[in-house]
């Protein structure tokens, strides 16, 4: 209803938009019945291999600056947005977001990560926020690539249980690396 209303909307930022943007739009449209999820603006950020691994790892500071100073600024300047932002990431993007949500706690109010994710014990232990930050983590026992790091991240979160970080970890038995992103979103 963006074009017919004067309301401001929350924003869902989807990393690897080349794969998951259409899913985000479809889910938002199909679940926007009253009470399910609010209407929102969905932004897909496209990045291709091998650049995506470079941006999410070695050049993460550069990518974070791009996200904050260019993408979010552009969306907030051009559209009626609230300050409620959620970010979604799969695999390499999940590792990036795991750290981002703990380091830049005012940038996003929530994150959805799947098939990956890890932040050091020190980063989790040092997390401080005056407001709630939400983190949803999903993986599967059948994800042969990233299950160990996700399990370790869950262990660290349980151990420190940071104040105002509201997180949930769900472990599936039957999904695979390629099917988890759709379920997590």
Buried (B, 14 or more C-beta within 10 A) or exposed (E): EEEEEEEBBBBBBBBBBBBBBEBBBEBBEEEBEEEEEBEBBBBBBEBEEEEBBBBBEEBBEEBBEBBEEEBBEEBBEEEEBBEBBBBBBBBBBBBBBBBBBBBEBEBBBBBBBBBBBBBEBEBBBEBEBEEEBBBBBBBBEBBEEBBEBBBBBBEBBEEBEBEEBEBEBEBBEEBEBEBBBBEBB
